[in-house]
């Protein structure tokens, strides 16, 4: 077994972009797009590529900004959702507490 195979066996892989053999946690998870669990290039290279593209490709830049806006607006929605959920929970708890007290009083009056 040569060094490369040994490294692959313990979870290392080559990044074709920088040519460095790195552990799998240096590669972003791809979610099995293209049938592969990881991106073929390492996180550093991916960041570098994105960075380069961001500054050289105006369309890409606008798309990223748009995606960011959508992401942020989703976060705001989620926050409102959360508040509404907590408020419902609070009301439910209050109602429940009232009915619990009520049943206790009933229990006392039976004695
Ligand atoms: Zn790399």
Boltz pocket constraint, residues with backbone or C-beta under 6 A from the ligand:
constraints:
  - pocket:
      binder: B
      contacts: [[A, 15], [A, 16], [A, 17], [A, 18], [A, 19], [A, 20], [A, 41], [A, 42], [A, 43], [A, 44], [A, 45]]
      max_distance: 6.0
